[in-house]
Amino acid sequence: MKKGNKKMKTEDVIVNGMHGFSGNGLEEGDLDELLNHFSIPMRYHSHRVAVCSAIMAEYAKKPLLWAGIPARADLAVVAHLGGLCHDVGKLMIPPLAMNEEDYRQHPVYGAQLLEKHKEALFSDEGETRLVLETVRYHHEQPDGGGFPYGLYARDIPLTAGICAVANSLDHIVFSGSRRRDGGGVLSGIKAQEGTILYESAIECFELAWPRLMEQYGKWGCDFG
């Protein structure tokens, strides 16, 4: 990410406000401004997905890096940026006009938007490619039932799989009461392994689970 050539820390919150979105006129280093167009719920959801994705990415083992990931790439940074931007394609769809077809294309719209402005938004070419892949494929499923491309298993980039787990986790945690059964959340995610969620990403999730519970505690969620 371009911002004085400094990498973001996992816990950084880089979205602070909401404005109307035009999709044009992004200035140098304006990833913050782009993300500020999110609605308040979308903003906080994206931040939580970003932080959880970065935490999980820290547990990715070297043998898992078969997906064309450059050795020098910082997976935690890629996962964080991908998590922040995973729903950016929804900005291209008027909320009241969104239908199922548009919803299933929002990963494509998001990747296209980021590609258009990549020189202003990102500084590392290798990491940029991985961020775009994360956004484009975060709704793919290992059983081929995802969208928009219907990819199977190892055709899904690891960071996209991690983002999918973080996205699913956040929806489970914030689906009802802020007091959650930690064991129930853990089993709910694991129940999707191999069908909706990618096994390699689930491995990262299980290793990171104590830290993820601690992080959600900071966001006001009580795991009883």
ZAMARGU-4260 file (C-alpha; in steps of 0.2 Angstrom, whole numbers, plus 5000, padded with zeros to 4 digits):
<rodrens>
0) 5000/5000/5000 | 5006/5017/4996 | 5006/5028/5011 | 5024/5035/5014 | 5030/5018/5009
5) 5025/5011/5026 | 5017/4994/5028 | 5001/4994/5038 | 5001/4985/5055 | 4988/4972/5057
10) 4978/4982/5069 | 4978/4998/5059 | 4961/5006/5055 | 4962/5015/5039 | 4944/5019/5036
15) 4937/5033/5045 | 4922/5041/5036 | 4909/5039/5022 | 4907/5049/5006 | 4898/5047/4990
20) 4907/5037/4977 | 4911/5041/4959 | 4924/5029/4955 | 4935/5042/4947 | 4948/5054/4952
25) 4958/5044/4965 | 4974/5053/4970 | 4991/5045/4974 | 4990/5035/4990 | 4971/5036/4991
30) 4966/5018/4996 | 4960/5026/5012 | 4949/5038/5002 | 4942/5024/4992 | 4937/5013/5007
35) 4930/5028/5015 | 4915/5027/5003 | 4909/5011/5012 | 4894/5012/5022 | 4897/5011/5041
40) 4892/4992/5043 | 4902/4988/5027 | 4917/4998/5034 | 4918/4989/5050 | 4915/4972/5043
45) 4929/4975/5030 | 4941/4980/5044 | 4937/4965/5054 | 4939/4953/5039 | 4956/4962/5036
50) 4963/4960/5053 | 4957/4942/5055 | 4964/4938/5038 | 4981/4945/5042 | 4981/4935/5058
55) 4977/4919/5050 | 4990/4922/5036 | 5004/4923/5049 | 5000/4904/5052 | 5002/4899/5033
60) 5016/4886/5032 | 5029/4887/5018 | 5023/4870/5010 | 5006/4879/5007 | 5014/4892/4996
65) 5011/4882/4980 | 4999/4895/4973 | 5012/4906/4964 | 5016/4917/4979 | 5033/4926/4978
70) 5045/4921/4992 | 5047/4939/4996 | 5028/4943/4998 | 5022/4947/5015 | 5006/4936/5016
75) 4999/4946/5031 | 5000/4962/5022 | 4992/4954/5006 | 4978/4946/5017 | 4975/4962/5026
80) 4974/4973/5010 | 4963/4959/5002 | 4952/4959/5017 | 4950/4978/5017 | 4945/4978/4999
85) 4936/4961/4997 | 4919/4970/4995 | 4925/4986/4986 | 4915/4980/4970 | 4899/4983/4979
90) 4903/5001/4977 | 4900/5000/4958 | 4882/4994/4961 | 4868/5006/4967 | 4862/4998/4983
95) 4844/4999/4979 | 4847/4991/4962 | 4858/4976/4967 | 4851/4960/4961 | 4858/4942/4963
100) 4867/4943/4946 | 4876/4959/4951 | 4880/4952/4969 | 4888/4937/4961 | 4899/4949/4950
105) 4905/4960/4964 | 4922/4951/4966 | 4925/4955/4947 | 4920/4973/4949 | 4931/4975/4964
110) 4946/4968/4955 | 4943/4978/4940 | 4942/4994/4950 | 4958/4990/4960 | 4967/4986/4944
115) 4962/5002/4936 | 4969/5012/4951 | 4983/5000/4956 | 4997/5012/4953 | 4989/5025/4965
120) 4984/5012/4978 | 4998/4999/4979 | 5017/5000/4979 | 5023/4982/4976 | 5019/4973/4960
125) 5019/4956/4966 | 5009/4959/4982 | 4997/4969/4971 | 4993/4954/4960 | 4989/4944/4975
130) 4978/4957/4982 | 4968/4957/4966 | 4967/4938/4966 | 4961/4939/4984 | 4947/4951/4979
135) 4942/4942/4963 | 4941/4924/4971 | 4936/4927/4989 | 4918/4919/4985 | 4925/4904/4976
140) 4922/4887/4985 | 4933/4871/4985 | 4918/4861/4979 | 4916/4872/4964 | 4900/4879/4970
145) 4906/4897/4972 | 4906/4912/4961 | 4909/4921/4949 | 4920/4907/4941 | 4916/4891/4950
150) 4934/4887/4953 | 4939/4871/4962 | 4951/4867/4977 | 4969/4872/4973 | 4964/4884/4959
155) 4959/4895/4973 | 4973/4906/4979 | 4977/4904/4997 | 4974/4922/5002 | 4957/4921/4994
160) 4953/4906/5004 | 4959/4914/5020 | 4948/4929/5016 | 4933/4918/5013 | 4936/4910/5031
165) 4937/4928/5039 | 4922/4933/5030 | 4912/4918/5035 | 4918/4920/5053 | 4913/4938/5054
170) 4896/4934/5048 | 4894/4920/5061 | 4900/4931/5075 | 4890/4946/5071 | 4874/4936/5066
175) 4865/4938/5083 | 4870/4941/5101 | 4887/4948/5104 | 4889/4934/5117 | 4895/4919/5107
180) 4899/4901/5111 | 4917/4899/5105 | 4916/4880/5103 | 4900/4883/5092 | 4909/4896/5081
185) 4924/4885/5079 | 4913/4870/5074 | 4903/4881/5063 | 4918/4886/5052 | 4925/4868/5052
190) 4909/4861/5046 | 4911/4871/5030 | 4929/4863/5027 | 4931/4856/5010 | 4914/4862/5003
195) 4912/4880/5006 | 4929/4884/5014 | 4946/4879/5008 | 4955/4866/5019 | 4972/4875/5019
200) 4964/4891/5025 | 4955/4881/5038 | 4972/4875/5045 | 4977/4893/5047 | 4961/4897/5055
205) 4962/4883/5068 | 4980/4888/5073 | 4975/4906/5074 | 4958/4903/5083 | 4964/4908/5101
210) 4971/4925/5094 | 4955/4927/5084 | 4944/4925/5099 | 4955/4938/5109 | 4953/4950/5094
215) 4934/4949/5094 | 4934/4952/5112 | 4942/4968/5109 | 4928/4972/5097 | 4915/4968/5111
220) 4911/4950/5107 | 4910/4939/5123 | 4915/4921/5119 | 4907/4911/5134
</rodrens>
